[in-house]
Every structure is written in structure tokens, then in C-alpha cells.
């Protein structure tokens, strides 16, 4: 989970409207937009944003493009609160990096008129967004007014921000190291240390090879802070998810401490990792249970460790057995079973093909079809073979068929959507089953 930012807060509440990304301006603006007076002490910019500084701060630097800001912001539609960053971010200011205003009346324009310590009110008529053909969020209508109450806490250049973050991170490394060493000494634990600062203890050595990028690991774990308080577990029923956690190593799907620690382990290994914050969630608050800069302790057991291709192959073979099928396997790991043989020549790369299909996961759940009216597209699907416009399993599988052939393609995840999956319909590392009919081949 990422730390809440102004952008994520405003997107979550549906209150920030964005245009298409603009090409960078050749020359950055050096003068503020022309303004004119508006009722209530507000000034109105040439783009339609109304703003009023309520309290003047002591800062001297106006926010500019690329600067890093921290602010409190409360957004209303008319008099109805849409969100309050203080309530949503535990009273802490939210960070924001200033970009070029994305549309006329973008509140970023108002941020750039403020200095640290300023509090301001900005107003944007929804009518101005309608005139720009912006898509309105639910509940927004003509005549509404978006109101932003902003308190600018700090303004730093990007270079100042990065220098400050690097200094904090360097100081935190020693703090974490001292905390882990003190914990190990107090509890009489003998642990090994890696060059990164990760400490680990192997309680039970496993067998086979250690984890490598691309390998799928299944893990049982309990995560704790140094004070012993557990924040997550898939073996403790209190946390309500009691099944091994699977991940593909080297994909960045878990914290760095896990990636490094699992690379030291084999199938069957039981171990404890002591992970400094820099290899965990750093200066981010993961949740109320994991404060910023927390050292994490994980008791882990490697239930299984295997190449995803081997896992997929076993799943496909089991599916073939369960469905009493006869299928052939290609060198790539694709399986196919022909139920009706067509005639003519097989298609070649560069030819356009028309296909009817139904796609399923191995549990029989359909995720797409052009012959099932429930999916609302019932014409043959056309694509050019061998151009990468479809998944690899289709490019290879359709090339094996003659016009008129009906077949089932059993596609390993590496030839489908891999570890990323596809939306909510296709899970990560899913084997895909496609019933296909090659309707036509066009030269």
C-alpha cells in the first residue's frame, strides 16, 4: 500500500478532473495568469479559478512546477464535504508534486500562488468544466461549485526534497541496525546479516534450490513489529486468510526484504527475517498497525517453490485428465486438442484470421466469448497472425489449425497474461482454456 498523497485522495473522492496529458511547454510561464476581482474578496484567474488567501504565512517562495508540497486540503461540492485530508491521512499533511495545470481552473494554479504557511480558499464553477467537455463525476451538475480549503505547510524544490529524503534514509539505516542488534542481543538470538542489513535465522533447512527470479513460492508467515505485536498472518485465524501466500520472485510484488530473504531459502525452509525499514515500507505508514520506519519481523515457512511453467504444466495435465481429453503438447508448453478437423492450409504469419472462441479458467468460469450473447459481441474475432496483437498462446495455437477446425487450446500463464493477470476476470498466473473455431483465413 502506498502512502496517501493529495493525488490519490482527490482521485479516490472523484473531485479532481484531468485533461489529456499536455506536451511540455517550450518556455515555462514566468508570470502569474491575469486576475480580476470577484465577489466575496475572491480573485479570478483568466482560466476561471477563484481564489482568496485567508491567512498569510511566513514563507517567501511561491510553489513552482516540479516543487514538492505538503498541505492540508478539504474539498467541498457546494456545502457538502467530499473529503478532508486530515481525516483521511491521520491528521498529517499530504504530499504533492506540482505539475503543469492540466485544465482551465485546475487548483494547481492556486497552489502556485501560495507560500508556506498560507491558508486559502479556491472555487471552481462546475459550469467551467462542462464548457471544457470534462467528464463529470457522479452527483456533479451545472450550477455546482467545487470549493478547496487549502493550508500549505511546506514548499521545497525537488532537489531539496531528494537531498532531505536521502539524509533521512541514511540516518534511518543506523537507527534500524541498532534496533535489530539490540533486539537480537536481548533475546539471545544468533542471526546472520546480509550486505543490505537484512538479518535472518534458519530454523529448519529445506531441500532443492534456493529461490530465483521467476520462481513461484508459496509461503506461510506471521509478521510482527519488534515489540512483538502481530500485524498480519496467514496461519493465525484472527487475520481471516489461512492459505499459503503465493508470489513470483523478482517481480517486485512484495517488499525488498521478502525478495532477498526468499532468495536464501529452499522448499521446506523455516526461518525468521528481521527486516530494516528501508527494505520494508520505509517512511510510509503502511497502516495503523505498521507505523513509518518500522523494523519488521517475519516468521516464515516455504511450503513450495517451483517454476511457474512447471506449476502450469501440472495444472494443464490435471485438467486434461479430469476432462478425459487427448491433447498434444508443443515445445513451448502449449497444449491443444482438436475436436473437428478442418481442411486447407494452415494460416501463416501476416495473414488475417477470423475466430470464434470461448475463454475459461481451469475451474470452468468463462471470462470472455464471442459466441455467448452474455458477453455482447457475437461476431467472429479478426486479427493478423504473428503480429503480437493477441497473447502468445493464440498466435501459436491458431497457427496449428486449418480453416474449419474446432479445437481447445490449453495455454500456460507465461503464454497468457502472466503474473499480471487481466483485470479482475483473469487472476495472475492463470492457465487459460480456449475453445476455438478457425472460421476463415484471408490472404
QUIKA-V194062 format. One record per helix or strand of 2 or more residues. SS is the DSSP state (h for helix, s for strand). FROM is the first residue (numbers start at 0). TO is the last residue. If there is no record, write none. Layout:
SS;FROM;TO
SS;FROM;TO
//
This chain:
h;5;11
s;34;37
h;38;40
s;41;44
s;49;54
s;67;76
s;79;83
h;84;87
s;93;96
h;107;110
s;118;124
h;125;130
s;144;155
h;157;185
s;191;192
s;198;203
s;214;224
s;229;232
h;236;238
s;244;247
h;255;261
s;269;274
h;276;278
s;295;306
h;307;321
s;327;328
s;334;339
s;351;360
s;365;368
h;372;374
s;380;383
h;391;397
s;405;410
h;412;414
h;417;419
s;431;441
//
